[in-house]
Amino acid sequence: MLVTFMRRLAGAAMLDAGTYEEIEADRGATTHAFLVVVLSSLAAGIGLNGARGTEATLSFFLVASVLALASWATFALITFHVGTRLLPHADTRANPGELLRTLGFAAAPGLIQVFALFVPVPLAASALAFAWTIAASVVAVRQALDFPSTGRAIAVCVIGWGLPLAIAATLAVAVAGG
């Protein structure tokens, strides 16, 4: 079980379409997908908190982690609706579980955010993790929604991340200012 989880985690991070197909089909992978999202959200909290240097606090870590988790959940919900109702392909056949599993594992690159504690430019680690997560999300969406092209998956992910990023940015400004 741990070996399968680690193999899928690595395959998802390497943007392996076959791994995403396997995850999509395995209803038992839902718990593991949720674990990846939680760990990635905690990594975001650690990395963003570490980027604050001497101003790092437990409360900031908790807020950043919860904000990352809420952003992912909002993204997943919007992505499901956009991908299945607004921009579906004729071959699109998906249920929420399939998409949530694949998007959960697509959060795997977010685990590198813990390295923001050690790199000279901590926000660079977060930016890399986010860009890599978006690329993984595109593969996850393409596979879970049976899109024949990557272009449609990119469009769905761009739309899906729009609202969560706007909310997260607004909350970040509010927290930083307060």
ABEGO torsion letter per residue (X at the ends): XAAAAAAAAAAAAAGBAAAAAAAAABAAAAAAAAAAAAAAAAAAAAAAAAAAEAABBAAAAAAAAAAAAAAAAAAAAAAAAAAAAAABBAABBBBAAAAAAAAAAAAAAAAAAAAAAABABAAAAAAAAAAAAAAAAAAAAAAAAGBABAAAAAAAAAAAAAAAAAAAAAAAAAAAAX
